[in-house]
């Protein structure tokens, strides 16, 4: 059974958290690109993966909230 859609208040919180994570990720990648040695650290790969997944999940929540439900006619 699919999870219920979040209400608009939590959707806004998820959206801003996702946007913040996206900005932080891009900032960290920009800094890391200046020093190729950073990519030798496994923790950097994990951090990029986790933050990317967080952004993806936040985006999916937002998209799901914006799409009409099954059986609705728009």
FENJOLIN-V296250 format. One record per residue. N is the residue number from 0. RES is the residue in one small letter. PHI is phi in degrees with one decimal (NA if undefined). OMEGA is omega in whole degrees, 0 to 359 (999 if undefined). D_FIRST is the distance of its C-alpha to the first C-alpha in whole Angstrom. Layout:
n=N res=RES phi=PHI omega=OMEGA d_first=D_FIRST
n=N res=RES phi=PHI omega=OMEGA d_first=D_FIRST
This chain:
n=0 res=x phi=NA omega=182 d_first=0
n=1 res=x phi=-68.7 omega=178 d_first=4
n=2 res=x phi=-68.7 omega=176 d_first=7
n=3 res=x phi=-67.6 omega=179 d_first=9
n=4 res=x phi=-68.9 omega=177 d_first=12
n=5 res=x phi=-70.9 omega=176 d_first=15
n=6 res=x phi=-72.2 omega=185 d_first=18
n=7 res=x phi=-62.5 omega=180 d_first=21
n=8 res=x phi=-64.2 omega=180 d_first=23
n=9 res=x phi=-72.7 omega=176 d_first=21
n=10 res=x phi=-63.3 omega=178 d_first=20
n=11 res=x phi=-65.0 omega=179 d_first=24
n=12 res=x phi=-66.7 omega=178 d_first=24
n=13 res=x phi=-64.8 omega=180 d_first=22
n=14 res=x phi=-64.2 omega=181 d_first=24
n=15 res=x phi=-68.5 omega=177 d_first=27
n=16 res=x phi=-66.2 omega=179 d_first=26
n=17 res=x phi=-65.6 omega=179 d_first=25
n=18 res=x phi=-65.3 omega=178 d_first=28
n=19 res=x phi=-63.3 omega=180 d_first=30
n=20 res=x phi=-62.6 omega=178 d_first=29
n=21 res=x phi=-63.0 omega=179 d_first=30
n=22 res=x phi=-63.9 omega=179 d_first=33
n=23 res=x phi=-63.5 omega=179 d_first=34
n=24 res=x phi=-62.7 omega=180 d_first=33
n=25 res=x phi=-63.2 omega=178 d_first=35
n=26 res=x phi=-63.7 omega=180 d_first=38
n=27 res=x phi=-64.7 omega=178 d_first=37
n=28 res=x phi=-66.0 omega=178 d_first=37
n=29 res=x phi=-62.3 omega=178 d_first=40
n=30 res=x phi=-66.5 omega=182 d_first=42
n=31 res=x phi=-67.7 omega=181 d_first=41
n=32 res=x phi=-66.7 omega=178 d_first=43
n=33 res=x phi=-75.4 omega=182 d_first=46
n=34 res=x phi=-129.8 omega=182 d_first=46
n=35 res=x phi=-59.9 omega=180 d_first=45
n=36 res=x phi=-64.8 omega=180 d_first=46
n=37 res=x phi=-58.7 omega=184 d_first=42
n=38 res=x phi=-72.4 omega=176 d_first=40
n=39 res=x phi=-77.6 omega=182 d_first=42
n=40 res=x phi=-87.2 omega=179 d_first=40
n=41 res=x phi=-60.4 omega=181 d_first=37
n=42 res=x phi=-64.2 omega=178 d_first=35
n=43 res=x phi=-66.3 omega=179 d_first=36
n=44 res=x phi=-63.0 omega=178 d_first=33
n=45 res=x phi=-64.2 omega=181 d_first=31
n=46 res=x phi=-63.4 omega=178 d_first=31
n=47 res=x phi=-64.3 omega=180 d_first=31
n=48 res=x phi=-63.2 omega=182 d_first=28
n=49 res=x phi=-64.1 omega=181 d_first=26
n=50 res=x phi=-67.4 omega=177 d_first=27
n=51 res=x phi=-63.7 omega=177 d_first=26
n=52 res=x phi=-65.8 omega=178 d_first=23
n=53 res=x phi=-63.1 omega=177 d_first=22
n=54 res=x phi=-64.0 omega=179 d_first=24
n=55 res=x phi=-59.8 omega=181 d_first=21
n=56 res=x phi=-63.7 omega=177 d_first=18
n=57 res=x phi=-62.0 omega=179 d_first=20
n=58 res=x phi=-67.2 omega=179 d_first=21
n=59 res=x phi=-65.1 omega=177 d_first=17
n=60 res=x phi=-62.0 omega=180 d_first=16
n=61 res=x phi=-64.6 omega=180 d_first=19
n=62 res=x phi=-62.7 omega=180 d_first=19
n=63 res=x phi=-62.4 omega=179 d_first=15
n=64 res=x phi=-69.7 omega=181 d_first=17
n=65 res=x phi=-83.4 omega=182 d_first=19
n=66 res=x phi=-81.0 omega=176 d_first=18
n=67 res=x phi=-68.5 omega=180 d_first=17
n=68 res=x phi=-72.4 omega=179 d_first=14
n=69 res=x phi=-64.0 omega=177 d_first=14
n=70 res=x phi=85.2 omega=180 d_first=17
n=71 res=x phi=-84.2 omega=180 d_first=19
n=72 res=x phi=-115.5 omega=178 d_first=22
n=73 res=x phi=-118.7 omega=999 d_first=24
